[in-house]
Amino acid sequence: MSDFKEKNIDYKQYVVDSQLRYFKPHATKVEKSFAEEITSSLNQNSKFINPKFFYDKKGSDLFESICLLPEYYPTRTEISILKKLGHDLLLYLDEKINLVELGSGASVKTRLILDIFTKLQPKTEYFPIDISEILTESSEQLLEDYDTLHITGIIDTYEGGLEFLKTYDDKKNLILFLGSSFGNFTPDVGKLFLEKIFFTMNTGDLFLIGLDLVKDKTLLESAYDDSQGITAKFNLNVLSRINDELDADFNLNNFSHYSVYNEIDQRIEMNLKSLVSQSVIIAKCNLSLNFNKDELIHTEFSHKYHVPQIEKLLNDVGFQIKQMWLDDKEYFSLTLVSKN
Ligand SMILES: C[S@@+](CC[C@H](N)C(=O)[O-])C[C@H]1O[C@@H](n2cnc3c(N)ncnc32)[C@H](O)[C@@H]1O
């Protein structure tokens, strides 16, 4: 495995064995930034919590349960597209290409890409980047099934992980960003994020992005408010996390999951609604909050796109679109772009 060009002193390295190592920022830095971000985002007239904080261990497990729900079409639809793009994708790959993944989660979809890489290469290098500790578990599971795989995981934000990879070797990369996670960004922030990816890439690198498409409102709303209440649990879990890690006293019975599709902005808007007028203390943030009855804490956007909007977005950043794949019902898209 190649060495990093510079020492990443902000990260601690954990070497599990010759095929698996991962890097994590120091725990004090992570705790400090969680407390700082929560302090700032809840101390506003329009309160919000960044969706990246959903993913503690329990949140990541709940997300995996969401992926299996009958209402949650994105996962199975994206998998159906990944299953059929193998032959096309091979045309763009070669023996000397690394696989990088933003928000790798349980790395379930990754397996469909790894099946192609491991057939093409005697040794495959995979760099999952995920804010959740789930990365260690999923990496170990991958290594049970792919014996020529070498994994360097980065347990950090997308931005931190991309910066980190700049210090890695100059081998060509295919960067994956699946699950329509990009849809969590507002259009302005999303454009800046794509530019960050673009400027991290070297000429010849590839980027494969999965984006959810505009569709019937009822279908969209039930995908984010399922009949078994798993999405509600996932949403409310962020308050449990704040209670546990920041010493807060949110009473989960006093909040409910509230999710709607905004047709004008083409996005699911997920919130937590305060069911009563109440006060909450977050001790580690030195914060005392007041909520009115029906006041919302915004927790997630999930933007949906029309195909021409995706093309414009990627072209405007400077990417060259190589190919786009849709499923038969045209629910979901995967787009492969390059930096020329
Ligand atoms: C919606 S899940 C998608 C997981 C998987 N890629 C899929 O398509 O099923 C988002 C994943 O990205 C991670 N994540 C969310 N926000 C992040 C951020 N800002 N930086 C790094 N990882 C993030 C989460 O921990 C989670 O594993």
Ligand as a Chemical Component Dictionary entry (heavy atoms), coordinates in Angstrom:
data_LIG
# 
_chem_comp.id                   LIG 
_chem_comp.type                 NON-POLYMER 
_chem_comp.pdbx_formal_charge   0 
_chem_comp.three_letter_code    LIG 
# 
loop_
_chem_comp_atom.comp_id 
_chem_comp_atom.atom_id 
_chem_comp_atom.alt_atom_id 
_chem_comp_atom.type_symbol 
_chem_comp_atom.charge 
_chem_comp_atom.model_Cartn_x 
_chem_comp_atom.model_Cartn_y 
_chem_comp_atom.model_Cartn_z 
_chem_comp_atom.pdbx_ordinal 
LIG C1  C1  C 0  -28.179 8.181  3.576  1  
LIG S1  S1  S 1  -26.845 7.240  4.156  2  
LIG C2  C2  C 0  -26.307 6.470  2.646  3  
LIG C3  C3  C 0  -25.477 5.238  2.874  4  
LIG C4  C4  C 0  -25.085 4.503  1.602  5  
LIG N1  N1  N 0  -24.173 5.284  0.782  6  
LIG C5  C5  C 0  -26.313 4.167  0.796  7  
LIG O1  O1  O 0  -26.432 4.679  -0.322 8  
LIG O2  O2  O -1 -27.141 3.381  1.271  9  
LIG C6  C6  C 0  -25.637 8.486  4.382  10 
LIG C7  C7  C 0  -24.298 7.974  4.880  11 
LIG O3  O3  O 0  -23.393 9.073  4.849  12 
LIG C8  C8  C 0  -22.845 9.313  6.138  13 
LIG N2  N2  N 0  -22.818 10.773 6.284  14 
LIG C9  C9  C 0  -23.865 11.625 6.376  15 
LIG N3  N3  N 0  -23.450 12.893 6.396  16 
LIG C10 C10 C 0  -22.096 12.843 6.332  17 
LIG C11 C11 C 0  -21.074 13.839 6.291  18 
LIG N4  N4  N 0  -21.377 15.137 6.321  19 
LIG N5  N5  N 0  -19.791 13.441 6.197  20 
LIG C12 C12 C 0  -19.486 12.096 6.153  21 
LIG N6  N6  N 0  -20.400 11.124 6.187  22 
LIG C13 C13 C 0  -21.685 11.491 6.261  23 
LIG C14 C14 C 0  -23.751 8.628  7.126  24 
LIG O4  O4  O 0  -23.057 8.198  8.272  25 
LIG C15 C15 C 0  -24.332 7.471  6.311  26 
LIG O5  O5  O 0  -23.566 6.320  6.434  27 
# 
loop_
_chem_comp_bond.comp_id 
_chem_comp_bond.atom_id_1 
_chem_comp_bond.atom_id_2 
_chem_comp_bond.value_order 
_chem_comp_bond.pdbx_ordinal 
LIG C1  S1  SING 1  
LIG S1  C2  SING 2  
LIG S1  C6  SING 3  
LIG C2  C3  SING 4  
LIG C3  C4  SING 5  
LIG C4  N1  SING 6  
LIG C4  C5  SING 7  
LIG C5  O1  DOUB 8  
LIG C5  O2  SING 9  
LIG C6  C7  SING 10 
LIG C7  O3  SING 11 
LIG C7  C15 SING 12 
LIG O3  C8  SING 13 
LIG C8  N2  SING 14 
LIG C8  C14 SING 15 
LIG N2  C9  SING 16 
LIG N2  C13 SING 17 
LIG C9  N3  DOUB 18 
LIG N3  C10 SING 19 
LIG C10 C11 SING 20 
LIG C10 C13 DOUB 21 
LIG C11 N4  SING 22 
LIG C11 N5  DOUB 23 
LIG N5  C12 SING 24 
LIG C12 N6  DOUB 25 
LIG N6  C13 SING 26 
LIG C14 O4  SING 27 
LIG C14 C15 SING 28 
LIG C15 O5  SING 29 
# 
